[in-house]
Amino acid sequence: MTPAPEPAGSRVLVVDDDAGLVRALAINLRAHGWLVTTAASGRDGLDAVARDHPDVVVLDLGLPDLAGLDVIAGIRGWSRVPIVVLSARQLGEDKVDALDAGADDYVTKPFAMNELMARLRAAVRRAEPGDGDEPVVEAGDLHVDLARRTVTRHGEEVRLSPTEWALLEVLVRNRGRMVGREQLLHEVWGPSYGTESHYLRVYVAQLRRKLEDDAAAPRHLLTHPGAGYRFEP
């Protein structure tokens, strides 16, 4: 049987701190036509995704600085690039956690190189067109970094609670578009929520106090009465 061709010129980012494994992966992938970049830590991996816009990411969960799930969350905050987890962790709950966090596939070590490349090809084929977005959004004096999950105002970092960040993230990802109340509740609080609009009023008010120059006359966090909210950069 003729081997399936690799996607010509597709870019793969390998994020793993095992230098020997990374070297072997890079040699094999390049031999099959992939453009390979590597990172040995979670933070370097996030930077590489933002800088290089790979077509697929191979990610180890056991990184020296950040948990693999945090790296997935950092990528998913702004990008839909396919993520294939490559991990020695074989417990079912590890796979479930990674897939729930936003990974597209999960391969356990040790693995067969031809299987990994087949999964990478499939991930690239399934990827939605136009996945490339920018991780940093500027809105006046606000600087929202979706990859690093931080926001600064007038150059000073603003501390947000996890719920405040989750709400801001959804709005910023959909910047310039109204996001309905039900969608916001589902994405931030979970699928069992849909009518608790008072949650949104409370948390949007908190975000305005922290991020707007005048919370009573917001420029960025806007309300569509009876419908939803919009982040206007």
C-alpha positions in Angstrom: 0.0 0.0 0.0 1.3 3.5 -0.9 1.9 5.6 2.2 -0.4 8.6 2.5 1.3 11.9 1.4 2.1 14.4 4.1 0.5 17.8 3.8 3.0 19.7 1.7 4.7 22.4 3.7 2.5 22.0 6.8 4.0 23.5 10.0 4.1 21.4 13.1 5.2 22.7 16.6 6.5 20.1 19.0 6.3 21.2 22.6 8.2 18.7 24.8 11.2 18.9 27.2 12.6 15.5 26.3 15.4 16.6 24.0 16.1 13.1 22.6 12.5 12.6 21.7 12.1 16.0 20.2 15.2 15.5 18.0 13.9 12.1 16.8 10.5 13.6 16.0 12.0 16.6 14.2 14.2 14.3 12.0 11.3 12.0 11.1 8.8 14.8 10.5 11.2 16.8 8.3 12.0 13.7 6.3 8.3 13.5 5.5 8.0 17.1 4.4 6.8 18.8 7.6 8.2 22.2 8.6 9.1 21.7 12.3 9.7 24.1 15.1 10.2 23.0 18.7 9.8 24.4 22.3 11.0 22.9 25.5 8.6 24.6 27.9 5.0 25.7 28.1 5.7 29.4 27.9 8.0 29.0 25.0 5.3 26.9 23.3 2.7 29.6 23.8 5.1 32.1 22.3 5.8 29.9 19.4 2.1 29.3 18.6 1.6 33.1 18.6 4.7 33.8 16.6 4.7 31.0 14.0 1.0 30.1 13.6 1.6 26.3 13.1 -0.9 24.1 11.4 -0.8 21.6 14.2 0.7 21.4 17.7 2.2 18.2 19.3 2.1 18.8 23.1 3.5 16.9 26.0 1.5 17.3 29.3 4.5 16.9 31.6 6.3 20.2 31.0 8.7 21.9 33.4 7.0 25.2 33.9 3.3 25.0 33.0 0.8 22.1 33.2 -0.1 20.8 29.8 -3.8 21.6 30.4 -2.8 25.3 31.1 -1.0 25.4 27.8 -4.1 24.0 26.0 -6.2 26.6 27.7 -3.8 29.3 26.7 -3.9 28.3 23.1 -7.7 27.8 23.1 -8.1 31.3 24.4 -7.5 32.7 20.9 -6.8 29.9 18.4 -8.4 26.7 17.1 -5.1 25.2 15.8 -5.3 21.4 16.2 -3.6 20.1 19.3 -2.4 16.5 19.5 -1.3 15.5 23.0 1.7 13.1 23.1 2.0 11.9 26.7 3.2 9.0 28.8 0.1 9.4 30.9 -2.2 6.5 30.0 -5.0 6.9 32.6 -8.5 7.5 31.1 -9.1 10.6 33.2 -5.9 12.3 31.8 -7.2 11.7 28.3 -10.7 13.0 29.2 -9.2 16.1 30.9 -7.0 16.9 27.9 -9.8 16.5 25.4 -12.2 18.5 27.5 -9.6 21.3 27.8 -9.6 21.5 24.0 -7.1 18.9 22.6 -8.1 17.3 19.4 -6.4 14.0 19.8 -4.3 12.0 22.4 -1.4 9.7 21.7 0.3 7.7 24.4 4.0 7.0 24.7 5.6 4.8 23.4 4.0 5.3 20.0 4.5 4.3 16.4 5.8 7.2 14.2 3.5 6.2 11.3 0.5 6.4 13.6 1.5 9.8 14.9 1.9 11.2 11.4 -1.4 9.7 10.4 -3.1 11.5 13.3 -1.3 14.8 12.4 -2.5 14.5 8.8 -6.0 13.9 10.0 -5.8 16.9 12.4 -4.7 19.2 9.7 -7.4 18.0 7.3 -10.1 18.6 9.9 -8.8 22.1 10.8 -11.2 24.9 10.0 -10.0 27.4 7.5 -9.1 30.8 8.9 -8.0 29.4 12.2 -5.2 32.0 12.5 -6.1 34.8 14.9 -4.0 37.2 16.9 -3.4 36.4 20.5 -3.0 40.0 21.6 -5.9 42.5 21.3 -5.4 46.2 21.8 -8.3 48.3 22.8 -7.3 51.9 23.8 -5.3 51.5 27.0 -6.3 47.9 27.4 -3.9 45.1 26.3 -5.5 41.7 26.4 -3.2 38.7 25.9 -5.4 35.7 25.2 -2.4 33.3 25.0 -1.0 34.3 28.4 -4.4 35.0 29.9 -3.5 38.4 31.1 -4.8 41.9 30.7 -3.1 45.2 31.4 -4.6 48.7 31.6 -2.4 51.8 31.4 0.6 49.4 31.4 -0.4 47.8 34.8 -1.6 44.2 35.0 -5.2 43.9 36.2 -6.0 41.0 38.4 -9.2 39.2 37.3 -10.9 36.2 39.0 -11.2 33.0 36.9 -14.8 33.8 36.1 -14.1 37.4 35.2 -11.3 36.2 32.8 -13.5 33.5 31.3 -16.3 36.1 30.5 -13.8 38.6 29.1 -12.1 35.9 27.0 -15.4 35.0 25.3 -16.2 38.6 24.6 -12.8 39.4 23.3 -12.7 36.3 21.0 -15.9 37.6 19.5 -14.9 41.2 19.5 -17.0 43.5 17.5 -20.0 41.1 17.6 -22.8 40.8 20.1 -22.7 37.6 22.1 -26.1 36.4 23.4 -26.7 36.0 27.1 -27.4 32.3 26.8 -24.2 31.6 24.9 -22.2 33.5 27.5 -23.8 31.6 30.3 -23.1 28.3 28.6 -19.5 29.1 27.8 -18.6 30.6 31.2 -20.8 28.8 33.7 -21.6 25.6 31.8 -24.4 24.0 29.7 -26.8 23.8 32.5 -27.0 27.6 32.8 -29.1 29.7 30.4 -31.5 32.0 32.3 -29.3 33.4 35.1 -28.8 36.8 33.4 -28.2 38.4 36.8 -24.8 36.6 36.8 -23.8 38.5 33.7 -24.9 41.8 35.1 -22.8 41.3 38.2 -19.7 40.2 36.4 -19.9 42.7 33.5 -20.2 45.4 36.1 -17.1 44.1 37.9 -15.1 44.0 34.6 -16.2 47.6 33.8 -15.0 48.8 37.2 -11.6 47.2 36.6 -11.1 47.9 32.9 -13.1 51.0 31.9 -12.1 54.6 32.5 -15.7 55.3 33.3 -17.8 52.3 34.3 -21.0 54.3 33.9 -20.1 55.1 30.3 -18.2 52.1 29.0 -16.3 52.2 25.7 -15.4 48.6 25.4 -17.8 46.4 27.4 -21.1 47.3 25.8 -24.6 46.0 26.6 -27.3 45.1 24.0 -30.4 45.4 26.2 -32.3 42.2 26.5 -30.0 40.4 24.1 -26.3 40.2 25.2 -23.0 42.0 25.4 -20.2 43.1 23.0 -16.5 43.9 23.4 -15.7 46.8 21.2 -12.0 47.4 20.6 
